[in-house]
Amino acid sequence: MMTVQQKLEILADAAKYDASCASSGAKRAGNGKGIGHSDGEGICHSYTPDGRCVSLLKILLTNFCTYDCVFCVNRVSSDIRRARFSPDEVVNLTLDFYKRNYIEGLFLSSGIIQSPDYTMEQLIAVAKTLRTVHHFGGYIHLKTIPGCDERLVREAGTWADRLSANIELPTQQDLVQLAPEKKAVVIEHTMEQIHVGKLEADEERKRTSLAPQFAPAGQSTQMVVGATASTDREIIGRASHLYGTYNLKRIYYTGFSPYQNADARLPLQASPRMREHRLYQADWLMRYYGFKAEEITTETDPALSLTEDPKTVWARTHPEFFPIDVNAAPKESLLRVPGIGYKNVERIVNIRRYHRLSLEDLRKLHVRLKSVSEFIIAADHLPSPTLVNSADTLKVAAPAAMQQLEMFAGFSALTGAV
Ligand code: SF4
C-alpha cells in the first residue's frame, strides 16, 4: 500500500509534462469564512527558468490511463510506476500546502480511467469539495477530459477558475498517427462546450451579479510540437483557428522530448527549444500585434526561423512597409516594427500627443535602438539610405514611405533637427 507521500512523488512528477497551467486572469475574493483568494495579476505567477508555472500544486489524480498516446509517458503500454489519489487525498494535500504558503492553488489533471465521464467526475469531486466543504478561495485549474458529458463540463466550470482540454497535436492526421483514441472533432466539441458555458454565464452575470461564474479565467490548451512532421505554418494556423473559434486564453506549446525505448513512430531528436520559443513569439504576434497566421510564414517557407524572431523576418521580407514614422504612423503600423513591444506602442502614442519622439525618447522607453533604427523615422533620425535601398535588407522605400521621408525633410529644415 503506497503512502500519500509516495503517490505524490509519482503523480507530481507525471504532471510536469503538462505545460498548460499558467494561472493568469482569475480574480476570486476570499469570503472571510474559508481560506485563500486568487488575484488576476502577480501572486499566482511563479515561473521556472524555462517559463513554466510552479506556484500551483500541479499533480495528476492518477497516471493510470487506458489510452495509448505514443508521445505520452503515462500511456497504457508504458512500463512506469503507477499511482492513484483519491479525491479526498488531493483535497487534503491542497489545503495542507496552501496553509503552509507553498502554493496559491491547484492544477489537477489525470490519465483517463474507466471512461471520460468517470475521470471527469473524480476531478470535479476534488474541486467541488474544496469549494463547498472547505470554502477554498485559491486558484483551481481543472483538466477537462474531451468527450465527457456536457453536464460535467458545466459543473467543472462552476468550481474551477480555468479549464483546459488538450488539443495534443497540431492536426487530426497527427492524432491518427500518435494518439489513436483521440479525435480532433471530439476535443474541439469539448472546447466549444466550455466556450458556450462561459459565454452564457458571463451574459447571465451582466443581468445579476449573483449568477454563478463559469471558468472565470477561461480555457487554455496544450499542443506537443516536433513529435510529427507538422510544420510551423500548420501549427500557427491551427492555433489561430482555436483562438478565433473558442476564445482560448492561451495555447501552450511543448517541444517533444524523446525518451528511452520510445516507439519507432517518434523522432529520435528532441524538438529544438528555440522552435518552442519562436512559436510563442508567433503566437504573441497573432494575439497582440495584429498579425494574421498566414502572414507569419509562407507556403514556400513554412518553418519559423531559428535564428531570427518572426517579426524581424516579416519586416525584412516586407521592405515596402518601412520606414515607419514613430511620430505619425498609426498604432497598427507601429506594432509591426521589430524591437517595439505592444506596451511601448501605447506609450509612444501617448507621448507623441505632447512632443515629437527622438531616438533618445525611444531609448528611455528601453527600445533597442539597434533593432529598430533601420525600420523607423524619428524626430532626429532617418534610416540610412544604404539600408533602405539595400538589396538584401530594405530593398525599396515604397511611395508612402518616401512621402514620410519627404515630410521629415521638410520638418528637419524647419527645426534644424538632423
Ligand atoms: S490520454 Fe492523456 S494521459 Fe492518457 S496517454 Fe493520452 S496524453 Fe497520456
Residues whose N, C-alpha, C, O or C-beta is under 5 A from the ligand:
A	BS01	SF4	C65 Y67 D68 C69 C72 N74 R75 S110 G111 I112
